[in-house]
């Protein structure tokens, strides 16, 4: 989020900011639907730690660039006090087209998410993984929930972003697909009809990205710190390897959409306090489910070289972004919460790795 430090409101100035970025940032920082939001994207990495290091570097460089405009950056699922009437859609043709298509829905408050891509070698495994990740999406949402405020009020939801973004079409949990041909057939029907221009307008919680050769997990709220991004990325990658290695067995069909959707709602509402429905139709505390998942993922994290980042997921289990925002809220003035988001934007960049200019900054 682009923030005006005078009152910590949103600053709808992404056009001007992006136009002034140097070449080292221009390929990594792009516009989003709303002119007060920019997307920061890393390159492709084999290790979570390397992706996190690049993200930290990008945040630091972007902060320096924003300072020249008198602006700050901050990350959460939603801005705590923004109201839709102030919203400006970005000028890029893609987002103007989204604005025209979504109408009032595009003029609501900006929502921000963390997207993690998993490189997959072939379409068969990609669809198999997409189907199997569906059951894990609610826990990922509970851990990442980071938007407890909306229009200056506490909503009672840990991830208000989820409920607001669900007003868009083609959101939520996609159904299970029989195979890649089934996925192509369904998506082609939308393309041929002209309903969507390209598959990137499928805003499902997890989706295929054939042009990148990835499965993209999108359900998570945007994370305030790089450390939290790294923890969730490690969990997503470890879950992916776990599910790809798990052999097919009797009764290995996809879980019912109704079960996943109910858990998704519970996770959005209650975060890590949620009581989720397990495979035996009983309720299990999200924190207990997390313990089971981490135990299963740890050997895979060892293979992937992200054990340290995976262990950091436990911190989100105890205090995710939503619970930290609620703790920091002061009376009815939420500007302090937004200020904290801005201060945390580069707070976990390792100073020992910085050059003299960064230390001086």
C-alpha positions, 0 to 999 in steps of 0.5 A: 500500500502507498501511504501518506505519512502525514495521516497514514491514509492511502496515496493514489499515486502509483502512476507517478511512483512507477514512472520514476522507478529505476531499471532495478525496480521497474521489472519487479514493481507493477501496478495493481487494480487500485492506484494506491497499491503496487505489486512487488514480485520476486524472480524464480528461486529454488530456495525460499531463503533466496526468494525472501532475500530478494523480497527484502532487497526489493522492499528496501529499494522501493522504500528509498524510491518512495521517500523521494515522493514523501510516501511510505509503504505498508502491507496488510490484507486491507488498509484499516481505515480506507473507504471505497468512495476514495478509491481510484482505479489504476490507469493501465488499460488492463485495470481500466478494463477490470474497472469497467467490467466490475463497476462498483466492485472495483471501486471498493477498498483495495485488497492485498494478497500474498501469491506463492508459485510452485513450479511443476514439470507437467500438466498432469501433476499440476492438476493433481496438485491443484486438486490436493491443495484445496483441502489445505487452503483454509489453514493457509488462510487462517495462518495468513489472516491479516485484515481485521479492520474495514472502514475504520471498524473492527469486523470480527473477521481475521481476514476481512479481505477474503469476504470483500474480495469474494464479491468479485466473480471467479473467486473462492475455491475452484472445483476439482478437475478430472485432468488437464483436458478438463481444466482446458475445456472449462477455461476455453469455454470462458475464453471463447465466449468472451467472458474473460480475456485470459486465464489470469482473470480467474481469481481462484484461491489456487489456480494453474498458471500454464504460461509460467508452468506453476500452480499459484496459491493465492488465498493468503492475505498480504503479509506485513513482514518478509519473515512471515512471507518466507514462513508461508512460502516454505509451508506452501512449497513443503505441502506441495512436495508432500502432496506430489509424493503421496501415492493415490489410494482407494477413496482418494477422491477430492474432498467435498467443496462444501467442507472446504468452503465451510472451513474457508469461512471459519478460517476467514472469520476466526483465524487461528482460533478457528475450529475446522472440520477434519476428514472425519467430520469432527472439529479440530482446532486450527493450531492442532491441525497446524501441528499435524501438518508441520510434522508431515511437512518437516521431512519435505522442508529438509529436502527443499532447504527451508526447515528454518522458514517452516519452523517460523510458521509456528509464530503465525500460529500463535500470533498472525497479522490480524491478532497483532493488528488488534493488539496494536489498535488504540481506542478508535484511532487506527492510524497507529495500526497503519503506522506500525505496518509502515514501520514493519515494512523493512524492519526485518531486513538483515542490517548485517547484509546491508551496504553503507548506504542502507545502514545510513538510511 
